[in-house]
Amino acid sequence: MGKVTTYYVIEDDLIEKAKDLSFDLIEFINDELLQYHDYKDQEFWRCGIEYGTGVKAWHPTIELLKLLDNSDDQIIGQILDVDKFGGFDEPPYLIKSNDVKKVWSELKKISIDLIEKSITNKRIVDEIKNIEGYRMDSIENKPLILLEFIEIFKAFYQAQERNKGIAIEQS
């Protein structure tokens, strides 16, 4: 059991619609956007909308990205505020396209090499482990952090490339 984070690349108008709590965004995404099908025991669905690994390393990864963000206004931490992320029964966390572009401008400056070097730095690892949050010890598990970073990177790249927003669901 635990929080699995999924990133959905969606239109800004759908984000606006999702602010009405009577609209079930995740149900709409599953029924209308992903277009899941099963044919001759082969699963397939629409690509480029859904990102996530299920490794449950989102919180330490976000905290690491916040530490690596060199922008004056610490935009990654402002927009990817883990305290605002939902939970099992909460609505998705919504990021409109203009904020996706802001995060992307900083995120693209962070390389996998920098991530790898950072998670071998005892000071950084200890700092993140001492932050109260979900599975913070995962910061020591390099493969998990790299997988989560790659999914975040892909989701934000695709969203900014297509001028779309992102809905982040935790289940």
N, C-alpha and C positions, 0 to 999 in steps of 0.2 A: 504494500500500500504506500501511497505517497503522491506527491504533486508532480504530475507529468505536464510539461508546458508545451503548448502547440501554438504556432504562429500562423495566422491566416492572412494572406494578402488579399485585401478587398477594397472596393470603391469607397470614397469618402461619403457618398450619399447613403451607402449602407451603414456606415458608422453612425451617421446622424439618425437613421432609422432605429439603430440598436440602442440609442439613448432612451427610447421608450421601452421601459422594462416589460411591457406586455408583448413585445416582439422578441421571439426566441432566436437570436442570431445564430447560435451554433446549430440549432435544428434547421434553419434556413440554409446554412452553409452545407450541412450534410445532405439535405434533400435536393437543393437546387444548384449549388455551385460545384461540389465535388463530383456529382454525377457518378456515383459508385455503381459498378455493375459486376456481375459474376457470370462468366461465359465459359462453359466447358472447363470448370474448375480453375479458371484464370481470373484473378481479381484485376480490375483496372479502374482508374478514376482520372479525373482531369488533373493534369500536372500543373505545377507552378503556383498553387494556391496555398498548400499546406506544408509547413515545415516543422520539424521537431524530431527528437530522437528517443524520448522516453527515458533518458539517462538520469533525470532528476538532479541535474547540476546547474539549473538556471540561476539560483540565488548566488552561489559563490562566483559564477561566471559573470553575472551582472556587477557584482562588487569589484571583481578584478577589472572589468572594463571601465568602471567608474574611476578606479585608481590610475588606469592608463590613459584616461582622457586628459589631454594637455590643454584643452580649450579654456579660455578665460572664464567662461560661464558654466563650465562643467556640464555641458548639454546632455551627455549620456545619463548622468545621474538625475538631472531634472526631469527628463522625459521617461526614462526607464526606471521609475521610482518603484522599487519592489514593495514598498509599504502600501501602494495603491493597487497592486496586482490582486486579482480575485482569489478565490479558493474553490473548493469543491462545489459549493452551491452559489457562488457569486457570478455576476455577469462578467463577460470578458473585459479585459483592459483594452481600451481603444486609443489608437494613435493615428491621427489624420496625416495625410500625405505631406503637408508642409513640415510637420514635426519629424516624419520619417526621413525627409531630406536633411534635416538638421542633424539627426543621429547618424545618418549615413556619412555626412561630411567628416565626422570624427571617427566613426567606426572603420572607415576605409584606411585610416592612418595606422591602424593596429594590425600588425602582421602575426601570422602563426608563430614565427620565430620569437617575436616579442612576448607572446603568450607563454611559449615554452620556457623562455628565460625567466619570466616573472614567476612562474609557479615552481621554479627551482630556487628562488630567492627566499630564504628563511624569514626575513623580515616581512615581506609581502604576505607569505603564507600565514604567518602568525597573526598579522593584522587582520586578515580576512577570517581566519578561524575564530577570532575573538569578537567578531560582529555577531550579534544575536540574529539568528535566522534559520532558514530551512537547509539542513544537510550541509552546513558550512565546512565540515571536515572533508567534503568532496574536493576541495581546493587542492588537496594532496594527490588526487587521482588524475594524472595528466590526460589519459585517454578520454575520460568523461568531460573534462573542461574543454578539451579541443573539439570534441563532438558537438557540445552545446554551442561553443563559439562559432563553429562552421555553420550550424543551422541558423543562428541569429544573423550571421553575416549574409547567408544566402537569402533569407527572408527580407532583410532590409535592402539588399541589392536589387532583388526582383521588384519590390514595392516601389523604390525610388525610380527604377528604370521605367516602370509603367505608370508612374504618377498615381500610386494608390496608397492606401493606408494599411494598417496592420491591426488585427484583433488578436490579443494574446489570451488564450484560455488555459486555465490550470484545472486538471481533473485528477 
